[in-house]
Amino acid sequence: MSAPLKALDGASDLPSLMTELAAGARRAARMLALAPTKKKNDALAAMAAAVRANAAKILAANAEDVAESKTGGATDAFVDRLTLNETRIAAMADGIDVVRRIDDPVGVVTENWTRPNGMTIERVRVPLGVVAVIFESRPNVAADAGALCLKSGNAVILRGGSDSFRSCRAIHECLVEGLRKAGLPEHAIALVPTRDRSAVGLLLSGLNGSVDVIVPRGGKSLVARVQDEARVPVFAHLEGVNHVYIDKAASLEMSKTIVLNAKMRRPGVCGAAENLLIDKAAAATQLKPLVTMLLDANCEVRGDDAVQKADARVKPATEEDWSTEYEDAIISARVVDGVDDAIALIARYGSQHTDAIVTEDKATAEKFLNEVDSAIVLHNASTQFADGGEFGFGAEIGIATGKFHARGPVGVEQLTSFKYRIHGTGQTRP
């Protein structure tokens, strides 16, 4: 096996470096597509063990990244996304173990049938090939993407953000150690070894057909660029403008618990709630308690006239606020005329990512779940469950909001395609 590529001092050789990186990933993908499940699982077990064993090294690298970002004036929400601690590293390793225990999708026959002429046709799952994952501040994405792609038989090229460069290198070394111990090609999980932003453009070009699909994981500007410039298919969501709708039949205590978690557990994640909608029939009992609770939790509230009247600390909401992904401790709130109005506003301002209803009325819940056209819709649960780990996928590469192939958390199964295998006994077509 060839040694991992070294980082460049300058960008003059970047095209050749990226071409070599992609070529190595393509060779590795052909081997992974045929790798037995046990060998992949052995690699994943070794990766999880390496992450745990090297936690101190990963934390030290992350501390440098965090310090540099704080010096550069990063927001608290950005720093939270970037920061690793012992708990998050343990969760990273645990996620790799969960992926290891998931059934291998490669080679699974999903359907089979026999034609009148006696031919049998099977539809079987196969890997996508080479996946490029372009992400920003969250270094744990390196581990999630590496594990998911390996289990699904894909090679992956990781391009982390410059802010998480040291953290990603430390995590990547653990992943390569796992590959090495299992006897799998080290280029199966490749990390772009430079901060040069031109590397993103080269990945988007597809590198002469070496990249099969791109998954962006980051802010609106990154995802928009990928969707505009990519010459290969993209699994992506542009932004997470997520709503929580409080129905007239909602329990106040449940509403408070869900709203506070949906907004404030981690305000910077893509599953965080950005808009709060309250049924006018519930406003008398729910509006003021919910708004006061958020404000007291140091969440800025921007609201319509009714919401502003509930608490003098509420700021007026602008038209732009209703379609804004804050990724911060800010929420927009308004009073709506029942579930139909809520569904209409979600269709107008939402991003088809994740939306929730709080209600004890089963019929209203079913209406909301059926009519809201988002990748994830929840009844009586926080929008922060928009996460592959919480779906039982072990991890995710990202949340896809498109309508083709993969939608919602992109896990092991979503990283496969299919082909048809046909068995005959000498049939010819008349």
ZAKEGU-316602 format. One line per field, with one value per residue (C-alpha): chain; x, z, y; residue in three letters; residue number from 1. Coordinates in Angstrom, 2 decimals. Example, Ala and Ser with C-alpha at 12.3 -4.5 7.8 and 13.67 -1.06 7.14 Angstrom:
chaine = (A  A)
east = (12.30  13.67)
up = (7.80  7.14)
north = (-4.50  -1.06)
residu = (Ala  Ser)
num = (1  2)
***
This chain:
chaine = (A  A  A  A  A  A  A  A  A  A  A  A  A  A  A  A  A  A  A  A  A  A  A  A  A  A  A  A  A  A  A  A  A  A  A  A  A  A  A  A  A  A  A  A  A  A  A  A  A  A  A  A  A  A  A  A  A  A  A  A  A  A  A  A  A  A  A  A  A  A  A  A  A  A  A  A  A  A  A  A  A  A  A  A  A  A  A  A  A  A  A  A  A  A  A  A  A  A  A  A  A  A  A  A  A  A  A  A  A  A  A  A  A  A  A  A  A  A  A  A  A  A  A  A  A  A  A  A  A  A  A  A  A  A  A  A  A  A  A  A  A  A  A  A  A  A  A  A  A  A  A  A  A  A  A  A  A  A  A  A  A  A  A  A  A  A  A  A  A  A  A  A  A  A  A  A  A  A  A  A  A  A  A  A  A  A  A  A  A  A  A  A  A  A  A  A  A  A  A  A  A  A  A  A  A  A  A  A  A  A  A  A  A  A  A  A  A  A  A  A  A  A  A  A  A  A  A  A  A  A  A  A  A  A  A  A  A  A  A  A  A  A  A  A  A  A  A  A  A  A  A  A  A  A  A  A  A  A  A  A  A  A  A  A  A  A  A  A  A  A  A  A  A  A  A  A  A  A  A  A  A  A  A  A  A  A  A  A  A  A  A  A  A  A  A  A  A  A  A  A  A  A  A  A  A  A  A  A  A  A  A  A  A  A  A  A  A  A  A  A  A  A  A  A  A  A  A  A  A  A  A  A  A  A  A  A  A  A  A  A  A  A  A  A  A  A  A  A  A  A  A  A  A  A  A  A  A  A  A  A  A  A  A  A  A  A  A  A  A  A  A  A  A  A  A  A  A  A  A  A  A  A  A  A  A  A  A  A  A  A  A  A  A  A  A  A  A  A  A  A  A  A  A  A  A  A  A  A  A  A  A  A  A  A  A  A  A  A  A  A  A  A  A  A  A  A  A  A  A  A)
east = (0.00  1.23  1.85  -0.70  -0.19  1.69  0.24  1.44  3.30  1.68  -1.07  1.09  0.80  -2.74  -4.32  -1.84  -2.24  -6.03  -5.84  -3.55  -5.82  -8.90  -7.11  -6.12  -9.71  -10.98  -8.61  -9.65  -13.35  -12.97  -11.45  -14.01  -16.92  -15.78  -14.52  -16.17  -18.29  -15.95  -12.97  -14.93  -16.18  -12.67  -11.53  -14.39  -13.64  -9.98  -11.00  -13.23  -10.45  -7.94  -10.23  -10.58  -6.86  -5.90  -8.50  -5.83  -4.12  -7.42  -8.33  -4.95  -5.35  -8.90  -7.80  -5.48  -8.30  -10.68  -8.12  -7.42  -11.14  -11.77  -8.87  -10.47  -13.74  -15.86  -19.37  -20.24  -22.42  -19.55  -17.14  -19.67  -19.83  -16.06  -15.35  -14.62  -14.55  -14.25  -17.99  -18.11  -15.07  -16.62  -19.81  -17.73  -16.20  -19.56  -21.04  -18.39  -19.29  -22.99  -22.16  -20.12  -23.15  -25.49  -26.25  -24.05  -26.25  -23.85  -25.05  -28.50  -31.19  -34.08  -36.46  -36.58  -39.13  -39.50  -40.63  -43.02  -40.06  -38.39  -35.72  -35.24  -34.41  -32.83  -32.31  -29.20  -27.57  -24.14  -21.83  -21.89  -18.09  -16.17  -17.96  -16.53  -17.64  -17.03  -17.71  -16.94  -16.57  -17.70  -14.64  -16.74  -18.05  -14.69  -15.33  -19.01  -18.38  -15.40  -17.30  -20.48  -18.67  -16.51  -19.47  -21.35  -18.33  -17.48  -14.19  -14.43  -12.48  -12.84  -12.37  -12.79  -12.94  -9.78  -11.07  -11.05  -7.91  -5.83  -8.74  -9.58  -5.97  -5.89  -9.17  -8.13  -4.98  -7.19  -9.32  -6.26  -4.92  -8.13  -7.87  -4.24  -4.95  -7.73  -5.62  -7.79  -6.37  -5.45  -6.72  -10.23  -10.56  -8.60  -8.24  -7.44  -4.12  -4.28  -6.38  -6.26  -9.85  -9.13  -9.35  -13.12  -13.42  -11.38  -13.60  -16.70  -15.31  -15.46  -11.71  -12.08  -14.86  -13.17  -15.84  -19.33  -21.28  -20.66  -22.09  -21.70  -22.06  -21.93  -23.47  -25.70  -22.86  -20.96  -24.00  -25.14  -21.71  -21.67  -25.13  -24.23  -20.83  -20.88  -20.50  -21.55  -24.70  -25.11  -26.82  -27.53  -29.82  -29.36  -30.40  -32.45  -35.30  -37.17  -40.49  -42.23  -46.01  -47.88  -51.45  -54.48  -54.51  -50.90  -49.85  -48.09  -45.46  -44.67  -44.60  -42.08  -39.85  -39.84  -39.44  -36.56  -34.74  -35.48  -33.97  -31.43  -29.93  -27.44  -28.60  -25.95  -26.94  -29.04  -31.90  -32.36  -35.76  -35.72  -39.45  -42.08  -45.72  -48.47  -52.13  -54.18  -56.59  -53.68  -52.14  -53.93  -52.32  -49.16  -47.79  -46.44  -44.99  -43.13  -41.78  -40.72  -39.03  -36.96  -35.99  -35.00  -32.80  -30.92  -32.61  -33.44  -37.07  -38.23  -42.00  -45.13  -47.40  -49.03  -45.71  -44.27  -47.21  -46.41  -43.06  -41.42  -38.08  -39.33  -37.92  -40.02  -39.64  -38.93  -40.08  -36.56  -36.59  -39.21  -36.87  -33.60  -31.46  -29.90  -27.62  -27.62  -29.74  -32.38  -35.89  -38.76  -42.27  -45.76  -49.39  -51.17  -54.77  -54.72  -52.93  -53.80  -52.21  -49.15  -48.76  -49.09  -46.43  -44.05  -44.50  -43.81  -40.83  -39.43  -36.60  -38.11  -35.66  -37.35  -40.65  -42.56  -46.06  -46.94  -50.51  -52.61  -55.05  -54.20  -56.17  -54.38  -51.04  -51.77  -52.77  -49.52  -47.38  -49.08  -49.18  -45.86  -43.48  -40.23  -37.60  -38.35  -41.65  -42.18  -45.13  -44.47  -40.69  -37.85  -36.48  -33.01  -33.70  -32.82  -29.67  -28.63  -27.43  -30.87  -32.43  -30.32  -27.98  -24.97  -24.00  -24.85  -23.03  -25.71  -29.42  -30.68  -33.79  -34.00  -36.52  -34.18  -32.60  -31.75  -33.88  -33.40  -30.32  -27.85  -26.65  -25.26  -28.25  -28.57  -24.93  -25.75  -27.37  -28.52  -28.05  -30.10  -28.81  -30.63  -30.38  -31.46  -31.39  -30.61  -33.49  -33.37  -35.67  -38.09)
up = (0.00  -0.80  2.01  2.73  0.81  2.53  2.93  0.44  1.40  -1.49  -4.04  -7.17  -7.17  -5.86  -9.09  -9.26  -5.55  -5.84  -8.97  -7.15  -4.10  -6.22  -8.20  -4.95  -3.71  -6.98  -6.67  -3.05  -3.98  -6.33  -3.49  -0.91  -3.16  -2.88  0.72  3.03  5.86  8.51  7.17  7.13  10.65  11.84  10.46  12.17  15.51  15.19  14.29  17.35  19.55  18.01  18.62  22.27  22.68  21.06  22.78  24.41  21.07  19.41  22.25  22.02  18.27  18.77  21.48  18.97  16.43  19.01  20.24  16.70  15.95  19.11  18.23  14.82  16.38  15.84  17.33  20.37  18.21  15.77  18.60  20.01  16.67  16.51  20.09  21.08  24.64  26.25  25.97  22.27  21.49  23.33  21.33  18.13  18.95  20.03  16.71  14.81  16.87  16.06  12.34  12.74  14.17  11.40  8.75  5.68  2.85  0.04  -1.94  -0.35  -2.84  -2.24  -4.82  -7.16  -9.64  -12.55  -16.01  -18.17  -20.32  -17.30  -16.67  -13.03  -12.17  -8.91  -7.68  -5.50  -3.45  -4.58  -3.35  -4.98  -5.48  -4.35  -2.08  -1.46  1.83  2.15  5.64  7.79  11.54  12.94  13.09  14.15  10.58  9.58  11.77  10.85  7.13  7.21  9.10  7.03  3.70  4.71  5.90  2.66  0.54  -0.62  -0.60  0.76  0.28  3.31  2.96  6.38  7.04  7.69  11.22  12.08  10.12  13.06  14.63  11.37  10.87  14.34  13.75  10.26  11.64  13.81  10.82  8.74  11.64  11.56  7.81  8.16  10.92  8.88  5.74  3.76  1.48  3.38  0.54  1.27  3.66  2.27  3.84  1.69  3.29  2.73  3.78  0.27  -0.68  -4.32  -3.33  -3.03  -6.64  -7.82  -5.93  -7.41  -10.89  -10.23  -10.89  -14.29  -13.24  -10.09  -7.74  -7.89  -5.40  -3.20  0.25  1.60  5.35  6.39  6.11  3.43  1.40  1.19  0.24  -2.31  -3.93  -4.11  -5.64  -8.17  -9.24  -8.77  -11.91  -10.07  -8.04  -4.65  -1.43  0.38  2.16  1.66  5.19  8.17  8.66  11.08  12.80  15.98  15.85  19.16  18.57  20.65  22.04  23.23  26.82  28.16  30.01  26.91  24.78  27.11  27.24  23.47  22.48  24.88  23.69  20.00  20.15  22.96  23.29  20.54  18.67  15.96  14.61  11.48  13.45  15.74  15.63  14.05  14.01  16.71  15.58  18.22  17.51  18.36  20.23  22.55  22.80  26.00  27.94  25.98  24.38  27.37  29.21  26.10  25.18  28.76  29.08  25.92  26.91  30.41  28.77  26.99  23.64  21.63  20.45  17.37  17.00  15.38  17.20  19.39  20.49  21.19  23.51  25.53  26.74  26.32  25.60  22.28  19.20  16.08  13.42  9.85  6.75  6.36  9.84  8.92  6.38  8.29  9.68  12.66  13.90  17.14  20.23  18.26  17.33  15.42  16.80  15.57  16.30  13.56  12.73  13.36  11.78  8.18  8.58  10.20  7.32  4.78  6.54  6.75  3.00  2.37  4.66  5.51  3.89  3.84  6.53  9.90  11.36  14.49  15.95  19.64  20.19  21.98  19.04  16.92  13.89  13.86  14.26  11.33  9.17  9.99  9.41  6.08  4.67  5.74  2.90  4.84  5.03  8.74  10.50  14.20  16.56  20.20  19.84  19.48  16.07  17.48  16.73  13.10  13.37  11.93  15.30  16.78  13.88  14.76  11.80  14.12  12.36  9.29  6.54  6.44  6.05  2.45  1.62  -2.07  -3.54  -5.30  -3.87  -0.33  1.89  5.56  7.40  4.93  6.53  5.37  3.27  1.60  0.49  -1.80  -5.20  -6.94  -10.05  -11.69  -11.98  -14.52  -14.73  -17.90  -19.49  -23.04  -23.64  -26.63  -27.40  -30.31)
north = (0.00  3.45  5.92  8.66  11.87  14.69  18.15  20.73  23.89  25.70  25.21  24.82  21.01  20.81  19.46  16.60  15.89  15.73  13.57  11.14  11.15  10.37  7.68  5.98  6.18  4.69  1.73  1.25  1.40  -1.55  -3.58  -2.48  -3.40  -7.03  -6.96  -9.51  -8.18  -9.59  -7.67  -4.42  -5.06  -5.85  -2.50  -0.67  -2.33  -1.31  2.26  2.61  1.24  3.65  6.64  5.67  5.00  8.31  10.49  12.67  13.27  14.16  16.53  18.27  18.80  20.03  22.47  24.12  24.39  25.86  28.38  29.53  29.91  31.91  34.20  34.66  35.81  32.68  32.70  30.60  28.33  27.78  26.99  24.51  22.68  22.58  21.57  17.97  16.69  13.28  12.67  13.56  11.44  8.50  9.04  9.12  5.73  4.33  5.47  3.52  0.44  0.88  1.07  -2.11  -3.92  -2.79  -5.42  -5.13  -3.84  -4.80  -7.80  -7.88  -8.91  -6.50  -7.99  -10.95  -12.25  -14.65  -13.57  -15.64  -16.71  -18.30  -15.63  -14.67  -11.05  -9.85  -6.33  -6.27  -3.50  -2.29  0.51  3.94  3.95  7.03  9.50  12.98  14.54  18.28  19.54  22.53  22.82  19.45  17.16  14.16  14.05  12.55  9.50  9.23  9.46  7.13  4.44  4.66  4.61  1.67  -0.42  0.31  -0.65  2.88  4.73  8.27  11.49  13.75  17.49  19.07  22.77  24.74  25.41  21.70  20.79  19.50  17.64  15.89  14.81  13.24  11.41  10.33  8.72  6.50  5.51  4.62  2.56  0.53  -0.03  -1.07  -3.58  -5.21  -5.40  -2.99  -0.26  2.90  5.09  3.78  6.74  9.66  13.10  16.12  17.14  20.88  23.85  25.28  26.10  25.27  21.61  22.00  23.15  20.20  17.77  19.42  18.80  15.07  14.70  13.08  10.75  9.48  10.90  9.37  11.48  14.54  15.16  18.73  19.20  22.80  26.24  27.66  29.19  25.90  23.85  26.44  26.41  22.63  22.48  25.19  23.88  20.11  18.01  14.84  13.97  15.66  14.54  17.79  20.16  23.87  24.86  23.71  26.18  23.93  24.56  23.48  23.90  24.04  22.86  23.84  20.28  20.39  19.86  22.95  20.94  18.87  22.02  23.65  20.58  20.05  23.70  24.30  21.18  21.79  25.28  25.31  21.82  22.70  25.83  25.43  22.00  21.61  20.03  23.03  24.73  28.18  29.00  28.52  28.48  28.65  27.96  31.06  28.74  27.86  31.34  32.30  29.46  28.65  31.80  33.71  30.67  29.49  32.91  33.71  30.31  30.91  34.43  33.31  30.63  33.45  32.77  35.87  35.82  37.68  37.73  39.06  41.54  38.91  37.48  40.94  41.64  38.51  39.89  43.29  41.63  40.18  41.90  42.54  39.83  40.86  39.01  37.68  36.12  33.52  31.90  32.30  29.48  31.25  28.45  30.42  31.07  33.00  31.91  33.49  33.02  33.77  32.94  30.96  30.11  26.38  23.44  24.36  27.78  26.17  23.72  26.54  28.65  25.69  25.14  28.83  29.43  26.00  24.10  20.59  19.49  18.79  19.98  18.97  19.19  19.05  17.85  15.22  15.14  12.09  13.27  16.64  14.89  12.58  15.55  17.33  14.22  13.50  17.03  18.59  17.79  17.56  14.86  14.39  15.14  14.48  14.23  15.11  14.96  17.45  18.42  17.69  14.00  14.83  12.75  9.40  8.15  8.78  6.86  3.82  4.35  4.68  7.88  9.91  11.70  14.36  15.06  14.97  16.98  16.13  13.70  11.26  8.10  9.27  11.49  12.29  10.98  9.45  6.23  2.90  1.82  5.24  4.97  2.07  1.92  -1.24  -3.30  -6.03  -9.57  -11.71  -15.50  -17.26  -20.68  -19.61  -17.18  -14.85  -11.97  -12.56)
residu = (Met  Ser  Ala  Pro  Leu  Lys  Ala  Leu  Asp  Gly  Ala  Ser  Asp  Leu  Pro  Ser  Leu  Met  Thr  Glu  Leu  Ala  Ala  Gly  Ala  Arg  Arg  Ala  Ala  Arg  Met  Leu  Ala  Leu  Ala  Pro  Thr  Lys  Lys  Lys  Asn  Asp  Ala  Leu  Ala  Ala  Met  Ala  Ala  Ala  Val  Arg  Ala  Asn  Ala  Ala  Lys  Ile  Leu  Ala  Ala  Asn  Ala  Glu  Asp  Val  Ala  Glu  Ser  Lys  Thr  Gly  Gly  Ala  Thr  Asp  Ala  Phe  Val  Asp  Arg  Leu  Thr  Leu  Asn  Glu  Thr  Arg  Ile  Ala  Ala  Met  Ala  Asp  Gly  Ile  Asp  Val  Val  Arg  Arg  Ile  Asp  Asp  Pro  Val  Gly  Val  Val  Thr  Glu  Asn  Trp  Thr  Arg  Pro  Asn  Gly  Met  Thr  Ile  Glu  Arg  Val  Arg  Val  Pro  Leu  Gly  Val  Val  Ala  Val  Ile  Phe  Glu  Ser  Arg  Pro  Asn  Val  Ala  Ala  Asp  Ala  Gly  Ala  Leu  Cys  Leu  Lys  Ser  Gly  Asn  Ala  Val  Ile  Leu  Arg  Gly  Gly  Ser  Asp  Ser  Phe  Arg  Ser  Cys  Arg  Ala  Ile  His  Glu  Cys  Leu  Val  Glu  Gly  Leu  Arg  Lys  Ala  Gly  Leu  Pro  Glu  His  Ala  Ile  Ala  Leu  Val  Pro  Thr  Arg  Asp  Arg  Ser  Ala  Val  Gly  Leu  Leu  Leu  Ser  Gly  Leu  Asn  Gly  Ser  Val  Asp  Val  Ile  Val  Pro  Arg  Gly  Gly  Lys  Ser  Leu  Val  Ala  Arg  Val  Gln  Asp  Glu  Ala  Arg  Val  Pro  Val  Phe  Ala  His  Leu  Glu  Gly  Val  Asn  His  Val  Tyr  Ile  Asp  Lys  Ala  Ala  Ser  Leu  Glu  Met  Ser  Lys  Thr  Ile  Val  Leu  Asn  Ala  Lys  Met  Arg  Arg  Pro  Gly  Val  Cys  Gly  Ala  Ala  Glu  Asn  Leu  Leu  Ile  Asp  Lys  Ala  Ala  Ala  Ala  Thr  Gln  Leu  Lys  Pro  Leu  Val  Thr  Met  Leu  Leu  Asp  Ala  Asn  Cys  Glu  Val  Arg  Gly  Asp  Asp  Ala  Val  Gln  Lys  Ala  Asp  Ala  Arg  Val  Lys  Pro  Ala  Thr  Glu  Glu  Asp  Trp  Ser  Thr  Glu  Tyr  Glu  Asp  Ala  Ile  Ile  Ser  Ala  Arg  Val  Val  Asp  Gly  Val  Asp  Asp  Ala  Ile  Ala  Leu  Ile  Ala  Arg  Tyr  Gly  Ser  Gln  His  Thr  Asp  Ala  Ile  Val  Thr  Glu  Asp  Lys  Ala  Thr  Ala  Glu  Lys  Phe  Leu  Asn  Glu  Val  Asp  Ser  Ala  Ile  Val  Leu  His  Asn  Ala  Ser  Thr  Gln  Phe  Ala  Asp  Gly  Gly  Glu  Phe  Gly  Phe  Gly  Ala  Glu  Ile  Gly  Ile  Ala  Thr  Gly  Lys  Phe  His  Ala  Arg  Gly  Pro  Val  Gly  Val  Glu  Gln  Leu  Thr  Ser  Phe  Lys  Tyr  Arg  Ile  His  Gly  Thr  Gly  Gln  Thr  Arg  Pro)
num = (1  2  3  4  5  6  7  8  9  10  11  12  13  14  15  16  17  18  19  20  21  22  23  24  25  26  27  28  29  30  31  32  33  34  35  36  37  38  39  40  41  42  43  44  45  46  47  48  49  50  51  52  53  54  55  56  57  58  59  60  61  62  63  64  65  66  67  68  69  70  71  72  73  74  75  76  77  78  79  80  81  82  83  84  85  86  87  88  89  90  91  92  93  94  95  96  97  98  99  100  101  102  103  104  105  106  107  108  109  110  111  112  113  114  115  116  117  118  119  120  121  122  123  124  125  126  127  128  129  130  131  132  133  134  135  136  137  138  139  140  141  142  143  144  145  146  147  148  149  150  151  152  153  154  155  156  157  158  159  160  161  162  163  164  165  166  167  168  169  170  171  172  173  174  175  176  177  178  179  180  181  182  183  184  185  186  187  188  189  190  191  192  193  194  195  196  197  198  199  200  201  202  203  204  205  206  207  208  209  210  211  212  213  214  215  216  217  218  219  220  221  222  223  224  225  226  227  228  229  230  231  232  233  234  235  236  237  238  239  240  241  242  243  244  245  246  247  248  249  250  251  252  253  254  255  256  257  258  259  260  261  262  263  264  265  266  267  268  269  270  271  272  273  274  275  276  277  278  279  280  281  282  283  284  285  286  287  288  289  290  291  292  293  294  295  296  297  298  299  300  301  302  303  304  305  306  307  308  309  310  311  312  313  314  315  316  317  318  319  320  321  322  323  324  325  326  327  328  329  330  331  332  333  334  335  336  337  338  339  340  341  342  343  344  345  346  347  348  349  350  351  352  353  354  355  356  357  358  359  360  361  362  363  364  365  366  367  368  369  370  371  372  373  374  375  376  377  378  379  380  381  382  383  384  385  386  387  388  389  390  391  392  393  394  395  396  397  398  399  400  401  402  403  404  405  406  407  408  409  410  411  412  413  414  415  416  417  418  419  420  421  422  423  424  425  426  427  428  429  430)
***
